[in-house]
Amino acid sequence: MGKKDKKEGKKGKKKKKQSKTKETEKISTAEEILTFQIQIKEKELQELRAEFKEVEEKNIRYKERNERLKAEQLGHIKNLMKEAKAQEQELAKKEVVNREQVEMEIKKKWEYIREKERMLEELRTEINRLEEETMERECERDYFLEYKNVVSIEHAKQIYLLENKMKAMTQNLWEVSEYFRKNLESTKAAIAIRTKKSINVEKELAAENAVKQIDMESRREIKENDWLKKEVVIYAKGVEELENLVCKIEQENLEIISRLFECRLRSVNLLRNAFMTQPGSLESQEESAESEVKANLEPERSDIPAGVDNIVCPADIPSEEDSFIPPEFQQLMHKQEQDFQEPEHWEKKLLRIEGQTIPIHHDDVQRMDLGQKSPGVQSRSKWPVTPKMIRSAIPQ
């Protein structure tokens, strides 16, 4: 029994402890809830106080505004009262208006109002007309914009194709015209050649027929005339060849003259050096200079024809009389050396030729010569066939 009591006492103590802990936990949670609620209420009170302050400030502002508005209202009322008094005074000063005057004024105002209404009606009609015109213009604008954006591209393509077609047509037309032009020119040339041939044949036939009917003397003269014509052509060719040959010979002659001038200048230079260095050995140096000049001229003479050599040599080659020392060189021997070294005394003298072009032979001179040689040809210079002879030769 004692053991059981002890166990029951222990169990009772444990239960008490558990109940105490539960109560303390309940108290702590309730306190926390209360403190939270208190904090919430305090925040709400603070917010309410802030709102109350704002409301008080707004109330003060509104009161000040109301007072200001009242003062302004009183000022406006005073002004209106003053204006009313002034109007009353003006009305009192004005004359009294009758009924007829009032009716006249009303009529005037009515007419003015009617005029205004009529003008407004006209303006409305004008506005409607302008609106219709603007609508039409807008429609045209839309049409042109559509044409610009859509139709113009197609038209541009068509224009491009037509231009290409026109170019091709013009090219074909030009080619065809060129073909026909060339064909026409060729046909004209062929017809001209044929006509010339036929005319020549007819002329030959007519000449043969005429020659058959003329006498032997005139036949002989005609043959001589043909032979002379051939000879004149050959003679003209020979003259042309001779003129070319003369021109070539003249050019060669000029070249030879220029070379001879150069050779003379060289010989003068050699003589000048000899006079300055060795006056005693003049003859030997002159002989050496002449040998050098001859040596220079020998290859040049080989290219000259025989006829030209006979023309040039007697005038240009120095003779035996020129072998002695001229007085000009003797004077130069006694001058200073600087005078000999000046290039002005030894410059090359250029050759200048003047002439006029004159024809060697004329056709008139040839005809005169031929007339002197054969007087019969000169007397028969015209065509020997007469119209009577041709008429008699043609069978009728």
C-alpha positions in Angstrom: 0.0 0.0 0.0 2.8 2.3 0.8 4.4 1.9 -2.5 1.1 2.6 -4.3 0.7 5.8 -2.4 4.2 6.9 -3.3 3.5 6.3 -6.9 0.3 8.2 -6.8 2.0 11.2 -5.0 4.6 11.3 -7.7 2.0 11.3 -10.4 0.1 14.1 -8.7 3.3 16.2 -8.6 4.0 15.7 -12.3 0.4 16.7 -13.2 0.7 20.0 -11.2 3.9 20.9 -12.9 2.5 20.3 -16.3 -0.6 22.4 -15.5 1.6 25.3 -14.2 3.7 25.3 -17.4 0.6 25.4 -19.5 -0.8 28.3 -17.6 2.4 30.3 -18.0 2.4 29.6 -21.7 -1.2 30.8 -22.0 -0.3 34.0 -20.0 2.7 34.8 -22.2 0.8 34.4 -25.5 -2.0 36.6 -24.2 0.5 39.3 -23.1 2.1 39.2 -26.6 -1.3 39.6 -28.3 -2.1 42.5 -26.0 1.2 44.2 -26.6 0.7 43.8 -30.4 -2.8 45.2 -30.2 -1.5 48.1 -28.1 1.2 48.9 -30.7 -1.4 48.8 -33.5 -3.6 51.2 -31.6 -0.7 53.5 -30.9 0.1 53.6 -34.6 -3.5 54.4 -35.4 -3.5 57.1 -32.8 -0.3 58.6 -34.3 -1.8 58.5 -37.8 -5.0 60.1 -36.5 -3.1 62.8 -34.8 -1.1 63.6 -38.0 -4.4 63.7 -39.9 -5.9 65.9 -37.3 -3.0 68.3 -37.6 -3.3 68.4 -41.4 -7.0 69.0 -41.0 -6.4 71.9 -38.6 -3.8 73.4 -41.0 -6.3 73.1 -43.9 -9.0 74.6 -41.8 -6.7 77.6 -41.0 -5.9 78.0 -44.7 -9.5 77.8 -45.7 -10.4 80.4 -43.1 -7.7 82.7 -44.3 -8.9 82.1 -47.9 -12.5 82.8 -47.0 -11.6 86.0 -45.3 -9.6 87.1 -48.3 -12.5 86.1 -50.6 -14.9 88.0 -48.4 -12.7 91.1 -48.6 -12.5 90.7 -52.4 -16.2 90.2 -52.6 -16.8 93.4 -50.6 -14.5 95.3 -53.0 -16.3 93.9 -56.0 -19.7 94.8 -54.5 -18.5 98.3 -53.9 -17.2 98.6 -57.5 -20.5 97.3 -58.8 -22.4 99.8 -56.6 -20.3 102.6 -58.0 -20.9 101.4 -61.5 -24.6 101.1 -60.9 -24.7 104.6 -59.5 -22.7 105.9 -62.5 -25.1 104.2 -64.9 -28.1 105.6 -63.0 -26.5 109.1 -63.3 -25.9 108.5 -67.0 -29.5 107.4 -67.5 -30.7 110.4 -65.6 -28.7 112.6 -67.9 -30.0 110.9 -71.1 -33.2 112.1 -72.7 -36.3 110.1 -72.4 -36.9 107.7 -75.3 -40.3 107.4 -76.9 -42.0 104.2 -78.0 -41.5 105.0 -81.7 -37.8 105.4 -81.2 -37.6 102.1 -79.3 -39.5 100.4 -82.2 -37.2 101.9 -84.7 -34.2 100.7 -82.8 -35.7 97.2 -82.6 -36.4 97.2 -86.3 -32.8 98.3 -87.0 -31.5 95.5 -84.7 -33.9 93.0 -86.4 -32.7 94.0 -89.8 -29.1 93.8 -88.6 -29.8 90.3 -87.3 -31.4 89.3 -90.5 -28.5 90.7 -92.5 -26.1 88.7 -90.3 -28.2 85.6 -90.8 -28.2 86.1 -94.5 -24.5 86.6 -94.5 -24.1 83.5 -92.4 -26.2 81.6 -94.8 -24.1 82.8 -97.7 -21.0 81.8 -95.8 -22.5 78.4 -95.1 -23.2 77.9 -98.8 -19.7 79.1 -99.7 -18.3 76.7 -97.1 -20.3 73.9 -98.6 -19.2 74.7 -102.1 -15.6 74.9 -100.9 -16.0 71.6 -99.1 -17.3 70.0 -102.3 -14.4 71.5 -104.3 -12.0 70.2 -101.7 -13.6 66.8 -102.0 -13.2 66.9 -105.7 -9.6 68.0 -105.4 -9.0 65.3 -102.9 -10.5 62.7 -105.3 -8.2 64.1 -108.0 -5.3 64.0 -105.7 -6.1 60.4 -104.8 -6.4 59.5 -108.4 -3.1 61.1 -109.3 -1.4 59.6 -106.3 -2.7 56.2 -107.4 -1.5 56.9 -110.9 1.9 58.0 -109.6 2.3 55.0 -107.4 0.7 52.2 -109.5 -0.2 53.2 -113.1 2.8 55.4 -113.8 5.1 52.4 -113.3 3.2 50.4 -115.9 3.1 53.4 -118.3 6.9 53.9 -117.8 7.4 50.2 -118.7 5.2 50.7 -121.8 7.1 53.9 -122.7 10.4 52.1 -122.4 9.2 49.2 -124.5 7.8 51.6 -127.1 11.1 53.6 -127.2 13.1 50.4 -127.7 10.6 49.4 -130.4 11.0 52.8 -132.0 14.8 52.6 -131.8 14.7 49.2 -133.5 12.3 50.5 -136.2 14.6 53.5 -136.8 17.6 51.2 -137.0 15.8 48.9 -139.4 14.7 52.0 -141.4 18.2 53.3 -141.5 19.6 49.9 -142.6 16.9 49.6 -145.3 17.5 53.2 -146.5 21.3 52.6 -146.5 20.7 49.4 -148.5 18.5 51.1 -151.0 20.9 54.1 -151.1 23.9 51.9 -151.8 21.9 49.9 -154.3 20.8 53.1 -156.0 24.4 54.3 -156.1 25.6 51.0 -157.5 22.8 51.0 -160.1 23.5 54.6 -161.0 27.2 53.8 -161.3 26.4 50.8 -163.5 24.1 52.8 -165.7 26.7 55.6 -166.0 29.3 53.0 -167.0 27.0 51.4 -169.4 26.0 54.8 -170.9 29.7 55.8 -171.1 30.6 52.5 -172.8 27.6 52.8 -175.2 28.6 56.5 -176.0 32.2 55.5 -176.6 31.1 52.6 -178.8 28.8 55.0 -180.7 31.5 57.5 -181.0 33.9 54.9 -182.3 31.4 53.6 -184.7 30.6 57.2 -185.9 34.3 57.9 -186.1 34.9 54.7 -188.1 32.0 55.5 -190.4 33.2 59.1 -190.8 36.8 58.0 -191.4 35.7 55.6 -194.1 34.1 58.5 -196.0 37.0 61.0 -195.7 40.1 61.3 -197.9 43.5 59.8 -197.3 45.1 63.1 -196.3 42.7 63.6 -193.4 43.1 59.9 -192.3 46.8 60.4 -192.2 46.4 63.6 -190.2 44.1 61.8 -187.7 46.7 59.0 -187.3 49.4 61.5 -186.8 47.3 63.3 -184.2 46.8 60.1 -182.3 50.5 59.3 -182.5 51.3 62.8 -181.3 49.0 62.5 -178.3 50.8 59.3 -177.3 54.1 61.0 -177.7 53.0 64.0 -175.6 52.1 61.6 -172.8 55.5 59.9 -173.0 57.2 63.3 -173.2 55.3 64.5 -170.1 56.5 61.4 -168.2 60.1 62.0 -169.3 59.8 65.7 -168.2 58.5 64.7 -164.8 61.3 62.2 -164.4 63.9 64.9 -165.4 62.4 67.4 -163.0 62.7 64.8 -160.1 66.3 64.1 -161.2 67.1 67.8 -161.3 65.6 68.3 -157.8 67.7 65.4 -156.4 70.9 66.8 -158.1 70.2 70.3 -156.6 69.9 68.8 -153.2 73.1 66.8 -153.6 74.8 70.0 -154.9 73.7 71.9 -151.8 75.0 69.2 -149.5 78.3 69.2 -151.4 78.6 73.0 -151.1 77.9 72.8 -147.3 80.6 70.1 -147.0 83.1 72.2 -148.9 82.4 75.2 -146.6 83.1 73.0 -143.7 86.3 71.7 -145.3 87.5 75.3 -145.9 86.8 76.3 -142.3 88.9 73.3 -141.2 91.7 74.3 -143.5 91.6 77.9 -142.2 91.8 76.6 -138.6 94.8 74.5 -139.5 96.5 77.5 -141.2 95.8 79.6 -138.1 97.5 77.0 -135.8 100.4 76.8 -138.2 100.9 80.6 -138.3 100.9 80.8 -134.6 103.3 77.8 -133.9 105.7 77.5 -136.9 105.8 80.4 -139.3 108.6 78.8 -141.2 106.9 75.6 -142.2 103.8 77.1 -143.9 104.2 75.4 -147.2 104.4 71.9 -145.7 101.3 72.6 -143.6 99.4 73.9 -146.6 100.3 70.8 -148.6 99.1 68.6 -145.7 95.9 70.7 -145.4 95.3 70.3 -149.1 95.9 66.6 -148.9 93.4 66.4 -146.0 90.8 68.4 -148.0 91.3 66.1 -151.0 91.0 63.1 -148.8 87.7 64.4 -147.3 86.4 65.3 -150.8 87.3 62.0 -152.5 84.6 59.9 -150.8 82.1 62.7 -151.3 83.0 62.9 -155.1 82.4 59.2 -155.5 78.6 59.8 -154.8 78.4 62.8 -157.2 77.3 62.1 -160.8 79.7 63.0 -163.6 77.7 66.0 -164.9 77.3 67.5 -161.5 81.1 67.2 -160.8 81.9 69.2 -163.9 79.5 72.0 -162.7 80.7 72.2 -159.1 84.4 71.6 -159.2 85.7 74.6 -161.3 84.0 77.1 -159.1 84.8 75.6 -155.6 88.2 73.9 -155.8 91.1 76.3 -155.1 93.5 77.0 -158.0 97.3 77.4 -157.9 96.9 81.2 -157.5 95.3 80.6 -154.1 98.3 78.6 -152.8 100.2 81.7 -151.7 99.5 83.4 -148.3 96.9 86.2 -148.7 97.5 89.6 -147.0 94.6 88.9 -144.6 96.4 86.0 -143.0 99.6 88.0 -142.8 97.8 90.7 -140.8 96.3 88.0 -138.6 99.8 86.7 -137.8 100.8 89.9 -136.1 97.7 90.2 -134.0 97.3 88.9 -130.5 96.5 85.4 -129.6 93.1 86.4 -128.0 91.9 87.7 -131.4 92.5 84.3 -132.9 90.7 82.5 -130.1 87.5 84.6 -130.5 84.8 82.4 -132.1 83.2 85.3 -133.9 85.8 85.4 -136.7 85.4 81.6 -137.4 81.6 81.2 -137.3 80.0 79.2 -140.1 78.6 81.3 -142.9 75.2 79.9 -143.9 74.1 79.5 -147.5 71.0 81.3 -148.7 69.3 80.6 -152.0 66.4 82.6 -153.5 64.5 81.5 -156.5 61.1 81.3 -158.2 59.2 78.2 -159.4 58.8 78.4 -163.2 57.2 75.6 -165.2 59.6 74.0 -167.7 57.0 73.3 -170.5 53.4 74.3 -171.1 50.8 72.6 -173.2 50.4 75.7 -175.3 54.1 75.7 -176.1 54.0 72.0 -177.0 51.1 72.6 -179.3 52.9 75.6 -180.9 56.0 73.4 -181.4 53.9 70.6 -182.9 52.1 73.2 -185.1 55.5 74.5 -186.4 56.7 70.9 -187.1 53.4 69.8 -188.8 51.4 72.8 -190.1 48.7 70.5 -191.4 47.8 69.4 -187.9 47.4 73.1 -186.7 45.2 73.8 -189.6 43.1 70.7 -188.9 42.8 71.2 -185.1 39.0 70.8 -185.1 37.1 67.6 -185.5 37.3 66.5 -189.1 33.8 65.0 -189.2 31.2 67.6 -190.2 27.4 67.3 -189.6 26.8 66.9 -193.3 29.1 63.9 -193.5 27.3 62.3 -190.5 23.9 62.9 -192.1 25.1 61.5 -195.4 26.5 58.4 -193.6 23.2 57.7 -191.8 20.8 55.9 -194.1 17.4 57.6 -194.3 
